[in-house]
């Protein structure tokens, strides 16, 4: 799946699933290169 196809599918599904992440991994090392998804900020008290 290409990056454009993955992003298109992610945007289609993100309206129905609350916490959906798109994770890109490095095939040689297996480490996460980047993660696209909802971000949460802590509320200041």
N, C-alpha and C positions, 0 to 999 in steps of 0.2 A: 504494500500500500504506500503510495507516495505521500509526501507531507501535505500537499494540497488536499488530497482525498481524506486524509486523517483529520485535518482541521475542519473540513466540510462536515464530516460525520460527527465530529465532536460538537460542533455548533448545533446540529440537528438534535442530538441527544441531550445536550446540556439543559434544554428547556424542560425535559421530563425527569431527569435524574439530578438530585440536589448536589451531590458531591461526585463529580466526574472529572477524572484527571487524564491527561494525555502525557505519557512519559516516554521520552526518547532516550534510548540506551546506546552506549558505544558497543558495537558488536565484538570488537577485539578484547576489551577488558571486562565488559558486562556491567560497567558502572553507569549510573544515570547521568546523562549529559544535561538535560533540561526537563522541567516538569511544568506543564500548563494546566491550570485548574483554579478552583476558587481559592481566594486568599482570605484569611481571617486576621483581623487586627484586635489586639486586646484593648478593651475599653479602659480608659484612664479613670481612676476613682477620685 
